[in-house]
Structure formats: structure tokens, C-alpha cells
Amino acid sequence: MPYKPRPSGPRPQKNRQVPQQQQKDENELRINREITAPQVRLVGENIPEQGIYPLAKALAIAQEAELDLVEISAKADPPVCKVLDYQKYLYQQRKKAKEMKANAAKVVIKEIRFGPNTDEHDFQFKLKHAREFLGEGSKVKASIFFRGRSIQFAEQGEKQLLRFAVELEDCGRAENMPVLEGKRMTMMLAPLKKK
């Protein structure tokens, strides 16, 4: 195979993905040189005198304290800044968010189903289970399913759900009246708050 010389000039570029600059999240705070306002309002307990400072002076105060200048409120005029350790601040924010998430109540919904012609023994059995669920702090979704022509007994089903709610008044309260959706009538019961 004979030798072919390469054409002179710039080499053709292959399609390479150029990494884009990471865009800052709207909720992310600007720090130090990222702050663009000519003047800032300095607040916090670790600065000599609170007030409005030129950006250069505020940066000098932060540098002197070996901390960061953090823009707390960008929408204010002039923007409000604090002198603090930014990494420590982020750590505390994450920790606080994690604690709030852990403390958020997780709602568990247990469903109890019966028909419009459920006999007394079954009704009492389901009532006992609902009482246990409400005692655990779970919500109870009581539902009556109408099969075939039993939809004619919708009124009877509603009476049964209302009786169910009345029987459970000591440990739970009805969040809504019985609602008919297609062939199913439902009602939600929430546990009473413990004092």
C-alpha cells in the first residue's frame, strides 16, 4: 500500500462533549468573590459594627476573621451578608433538614373492607381490628364494596359506615362522610391525638 501524506491545515474536530459550567441552584448562596453588588449590609455577631459596607471592605473583614462572606438575602437592597464559616453553615443546614425529615410523621393507612350485608359478628371483628390500627396511630380507610346488584343497598352501606364511625368515636374521628366512588363506598378515620 503506497504512503499517503496527510492533508495540511487544522485537523478536523471530533464531536466532543464540552463540559458545561455548573449552574448555581437558585437556593444556593453566593460567597466571597461571587457576590456582585457594589455595597452590602453586614449583619451578625462576629463583626465589629453592623451596617452598609463597600464590597471590598466587607471581603477584607471576612478575610481578616479567616471566614467567608456569605450573601444571605440577595433580593434586599443592598444585599444582606454575614461573615461565617460557609462549610460549617452548609453542614448545619443539611443536619437540620435531615432532622426535620426524620421527625416528619409517616402516615400509614390500613384498609378494612366489608359488604353491605355484613353480619354482626364480622362487623364486631372488623371493628376490633380498626380499634387496634387507630391505637397504633394509623389511619383507617373503611370501605364497602358493592358486587353486582347490591349497589341497590347503597343507603344501607352508608348507614353501616356511619355506625362504624360512631362505634370508634373513643379512639378515632371520621375525616369525611361516606363517599361512593363507582361500586365502592369509602370513609377515612384518623386516630385521636394523644394528650
C-alpha positions as a Markdown table, in Angstrom:
| # | Residue | x | y | z |
|---|---|---|---|---|
| 1 | Met | 0.0 | 0.0 | 0.0 |
| 2 | Pro | 1.5 | 3.3 | -1.0 |
| 3 | Tyr | 2.1 | 6.1 | 1.5 |
| 4 | Lys | -0.5 | 8.9 | 1.6 |
| 5 | Pro | 0.6 | 12.2 | 3.1 |
| 6 | Arg | -1.9 | 13.8 | 5.5 |
| 7 | Pro | -3.5 | 17.0 | 4.3 |
| 8 | Ser | -2.0 | 20.1 | 5.8 |
| 9 | Gly | -4.1 | 22.5 | 7.9 |
| 10 | Pro | -6.0 | 22.1 | 11.1 |
| 11 | Arg | -7.2 | 18.6 | 12.0 |
| 12 | Pro | -11.0 | 18.1 | 11.8 |
| 13 | Gln | -12.5 | 18.2 | 15.3 |
| 14 | Lys | -14.3 | 15.1 | 16.5 |
| 15 | Asn | -17.7 | 15.6 | 18.2 |
| 16 | Arg | -16.5 | 16.0 | 21.8 |
| 17 | Gln | -18.8 | 17.0 | 24.6 |
| 18 | Val | -17.6 | 20.2 | 26.2 |
| 19 | Pro | -18.4 | 20.1 | 29.9 |
| 20 | Gln | -20.8 | 23.0 | 30.7 |
| 21 | Gln | -20.2 | 25.2 | 33.6 |
| 22 | Gln | -22.2 | 24.0 | 36.6 |
| 23 | Gln | -25.1 | 26.4 | 37.0 |
| 24 | Lys | -25.8 | 27.6 | 40.6 |
| 25 | Asp | -29.0 | 26.5 | 42.1 |
| 26 | Glu | -31.4 | 29.4 | 42.9 |
| 27 | Asn | -31.3 | 28.4 | 46.6 |
| 28 | Glu | -27.5 | 28.2 | 46.7 |
| 29 | Leu | -25.9 | 31.2 | 48.4 |
| 30 | Arg | -23.2 | 33.3 | 46.8 |
| 31 | Ile | -19.9 | 33.6 | 48.7 |
| 32 | Asn | -16.9 | 35.8 | 48.7 |
| 33 | Arg | -16.0 | 36.9 | 45.1 |
| 34 | Glu | -19.3 | 35.5 | 43.7 |
| 35 | Ile | -21.1 | 38.5 | 45.2 |
| 36 | Thr | -21.5 | 41.2 | 42.6 |
| 37 | Ala | -23.3 | 44.0 | 44.5 |
| 38 | Pro | -21.1 | 47.1 | 45.0 |
| 39 | Gln | -22.3 | 47.5 | 48.6 |
| 40 | Val | -23.6 | 45.0 | 51.1 |
| 41 | Arg | -25.3 | 45.2 | 54.5 |
| 42 | Leu | -23.2 | 43.2 | 57.1 |
| 43 | Val | -25.0 | 41.6 | 60.0 |
| 44 | Gly | -24.0 | 39.1 | 62.6 |
| 45 | Glu | -22.4 | 38.9 | 66.0 |
| 46 | Asn | -18.8 | 38.4 | 64.8 |
| 47 | Ile | -18.3 | 41.8 | 63.1 |
| 48 | Pro | -17.3 | 45.0 | 64.9 |
| 49 | Glu | -20.1 | 47.2 | 63.6 |
| 50 | Gln | -23.2 | 46.2 | 61.6 |
| 51 | Gly | -24.1 | 48.4 | 58.7 |
| 52 | Ile | -23.6 | 49.0 | 55.0 |
| 53 | Tyr | -20.0 | 48.5 | 53.6 |
| 54 | Pro | -18.4 | 48.6 | 50.2 |
| 55 | Leu | -17.9 | 45.0 | 48.9 |
| 56 | Ala | -14.1 | 45.3 | 49.1 |
| 57 | Lys | -14.2 | 46.3 | 52.8 |
| 58 | Ala | -16.7 | 43.5 | 53.7 |
| 59 | Leu | -14.4 | 41.0 | 52.0 |
| 60 | Ala | -11.5 | 42.4 | 53.9 |
| 61 | Ile | -13.4 | 42.0 | 57.2 |
| 62 | Ala | -14.2 | 38.3 | 56.3 |
| 63 | Gln | -10.6 | 37.6 | 55.3 |
| 64 | Glu | -9.3 | 39.1 | 58.5 |
| 65 | Ala | -11.6 | 36.8 | 60.5 |
| 66 | Glu | -10.5 | 33.9 | 58.3 |
| 67 | Leu | -14.1 | 33.2 | 57.4 |
| 68 | Asp | -16.4 | 33.6 | 54.3 |
| 69 | Leu | -18.6 | 36.5 | 53.3 |
| 70 | Val | -22.0 | 34.8 | 52.6 |
| 71 | Glu | -24.9 | 36.6 | 50.8 |
| 72 | Ile | -27.9 | 35.6 | 53.0 |
| 73 | Ser | -30.5 | 37.7 | 51.2 |
| 74 | Ala | -29.7 | 38.6 | 47.6 |
| 75 | Lys | -33.1 | 40.4 | 47.0 |
| 76 | Ala | -32.6 | 43.0 | 49.6 |
| 77 | Asp | -31.2 | 46.4 | 48.7 |
| 78 | Pro | -28.3 | 46.3 | 49.4 |
| 79 | Pro | -27.9 | 42.5 | 49.8 |
| 80 | Val | -27.6 | 41.2 | 53.3 |
| 81 | Cys | -24.3 | 39.3 | 54.1 |
| 82 | Lys | -22.9 | 37.5 | 57.1 |
| 83 | Val | -19.3 | 36.6 | 57.9 |
| 84 | Leu | -19.3 | 32.9 | 58.8 |
| 85 | Asp | -17.7 | 29.5 | 58.1 |
| 86 | Tyr | -19.6 | 28.5 | 54.9 |
| 87 | Gln | -18.8 | 24.8 | 55.1 |
| 88 | Lys | -19.9 | 24.6 | 58.7 |
| 89 | Tyr | -23.1 | 26.6 | 57.8 |
| 90 | Leu | -23.9 | 24.0 | 55.0 |
| 91 | Tyr | -23.3 | 21.1 | 57.3 |
| 92 | Gln | -25.7 | 22.6 | 59.9 |
| 93 | Gln | -28.3 | 23.2 | 57.2 |
| 94 | Arg | -28.1 | 19.6 | 56.0 |
| 95 | Lys | -28.3 | 18.3 | 59.5 |
| 96 | Lys | -31.3 | 20.4 | 60.3 |
| 97 | Ala | -33.1 | 19.2 | 57.1 |
| 98 | Lys | -32.3 | 15.6 | 57.9 |
| 99 | Glu | -33.7 | 16.0 | 61.5 |
| 100 | Met | -36.9 | 17.7 | 60.1 |
| 101 | Lys | -37.3 | 14.8 | 57.6 |
| 102 | Ala | -36.8 | 12.2 | 60.4 |
| 103 | Asn | -39.4 | 14.0 | 62.6 |
| 104 | Ala | -42.0 | 14.2 | 59.9 |
| 105 | Ala | -44.9 | 11.9 | 60.7 |
| 106 | Lys | -45.2 | 9.0 | 58.4 |
| 107 | Val | -48.9 | 8.3 | 57.8 |
| 108 | Val | -49.9 | 4.7 | 57.5 |
| 109 | Ile | -53.3 | 3.8 | 56.0 |
| 110 | Lys | -54.9 | 0.5 | 56.9 |
| 111 | Glu | -57.9 | -0.6 | 54.9 |
| 112 | Ile | -60.9 | -2.5 | 56.3 |
| 113 | Arg | -63.4 | -3.9 | 53.8 |
| 114 | Phe | -66.8 | -5.3 | 54.2 |
| 115 | Gly | -70.0 | -5.8 | 52.3 |
| 116 | Pro | -73.4 | -4.0 | 52.7 |
| 117 | Asn | -74.9 | -7.1 | 54.3 |
| 118 | Thr | -72.0 | -8.0 | 56.7 |
| 119 | Asp | -73.4 | -9.8 | 59.8 |
| 120 | Glu | -73.0 | -8.6 | 63.3 |
| 121 | His | -70.1 | -10.9 | 64.3 |
| 122 | Asp | -68.0 | -9.9 | 61.2 |
| 123 | Phe | -68.8 | -6.2 | 61.9 |
| 124 | Gln | -67.5 | -6.5 | 65.5 |
| 125 | Phe | -64.4 | -8.4 | 64.3 |
| 126 | Lys | -63.6 | -5.6 | 61.8 |
| 127 | Leu | -64.4 | -3.0 | 64.5 |
| 128 | Lys | -61.8 | -4.7 | 66.8 |
| 129 | His | -59.1 | -4.5 | 64.1 |
| 130 | Ala | -59.9 | -0.9 | 63.3 |
| 131 | Arg | -59.6 | 0.0 | 67.0 |
| 132 | Glu | -56.1 | -1.7 | 67.1 |
| 133 | Phe | -55.0 | 0.2 | 64.0 |
| 134 | Leu | -56.2 | 3.6 | 65.4 |
| 135 | Gly | -54.4 | 2.7 | 68.7 |
| 136 | Glu | -51.1 | 2.3 | 66.7 |
| 137 | Gly | -51.6 | 5.7 | 65.2 |
| 138 | Ser | -52.5 | 4.5 | 61.7 |
| 139 | Lys | -55.4 | 5.9 | 59.7 |
| 140 | Val | -58.2 | 3.5 | 58.8 |
| 141 | Lys | -59.9 | 3.5 | 55.4 |
| 142 | Ala | -63.3 | 1.7 | 55.8 |
| 143 | Ser | -64.8 | 0.6 | 52.5 |
| 144 | Ile | -67.8 | -1.3 | 51.4 |
| 145 | Phe | -67.7 | -3.0 | 48.1 |
| 146 | Phe | -71.0 | -3.4 | 46.2 |
| 147 | Arg | -71.0 | -6.5 | 44.0 |
| 148 | Gly | -73.5 | -6.8 | 41.1 |
| 149 | Arg | -77.0 | -5.6 | 42.1 |
| 150 | Ser | -76.0 | -5.0 | 45.7 |
| 151 | Ile | -75.5 | -1.3 | 44.6 |
| 152 | Gln | -79.2 | -1.0 | 45.4 |
| 153 | Phe | -78.2 | -1.2 | 49.1 |
| 154 | Ala | -76.0 | 1.9 | 48.9 |
| 155 | Glu | -78.1 | 3.6 | 51.6 |
| 156 | Gln | -77.6 | 0.5 | 53.9 |
| 157 | Gly | -73.9 | 0.6 | 53.2 |
| 158 | Glu | -73.8 | 4.3 | 54.2 |
| 159 | Lys | -75.6 | 3.6 | 57.5 |
| 160 | Gln | -73.1 | 0.8 | 58.2 |
| 161 | Leu | -70.1 | 3.1 | 57.7 |
| 162 | Leu | -71.7 | 5.8 | 59.9 |
| 163 | Arg | -72.3 | 3.2 | 62.6 |
| 164 | Phe | -68.6 | 2.1 | 62.2 |
| 165 | Ala | -67.5 | 5.7 | 62.8 |
| 166 | Val | -69.8 | 6.2 | 65.8 |
| 167 | Glu | -68.5 | 2.9 | 67.4 |
| 168 | Leu | -64.9 | 4.2 | 67.0 |
| 169 | Glu | -65.5 | 7.7 | 68.4 |
| 170 | Asp | -63.5 | 6.8 | 71.6 |
| 171 | Cys | -60.3 | 6.2 | 69.6 |
| 172 | Gly | -60.7 | 7.9 | 66.2 |
| 173 | Arg | -62.7 | 10.5 | 64.3 |
| 174 | Ala | -64.2 | 10.5 | 60.8 |
| 175 | Glu | -62.3 | 12.8 | 58.4 |
| 176 | Asn | -65.2 | 12.7 | 55.8 |
| 177 | Met | -68.7 | 11.4 | 55.2 |
| 178 | Pro | -69.0 | 8.2 | 53.3 |
| 179 | Val | -68.3 | 8.7 | 49.6 |
| 180 | Leu | -69.5 | 6.5 | 46.8 |
| 181 | Glu | -66.9 | 6.0 | 44.0 |
| 182 | Gly | -68.1 | 3.5 | 41.4 |
| 183 | Lys | -69.0 | 0.4 | 43.2 |
| 184 | Arg | -67.1 | 1.2 | 46.4 |
| 185 | Met | -68.1 | 3.5 | 49.3 |
| 186 | Thr | -65.3 | 4.7 | 51.5 |
| 187 | Met | -64.7 | 6.7 | 54.6 |
| 188 | Met | -61.4 | 7.8 | 56.3 |
| 189 | Leu | -60.9 | 7.6 | 60.1 |
| 190 | Ala | -58.0 | 9.3 | 61.8 |
| 191 | Pro | -56.7 | 8.4 | 65.2 |
| 192 | Leu | -57.4 | 10.9 | 68.0 |
| 193 | Lys | -54.4 | 13.0 | 69.1 |
| 194 | Lys | -53.0 | 11.8 | 72.4 |
| 195 | Lys | -52.9 | 14.4 | 75.1 |
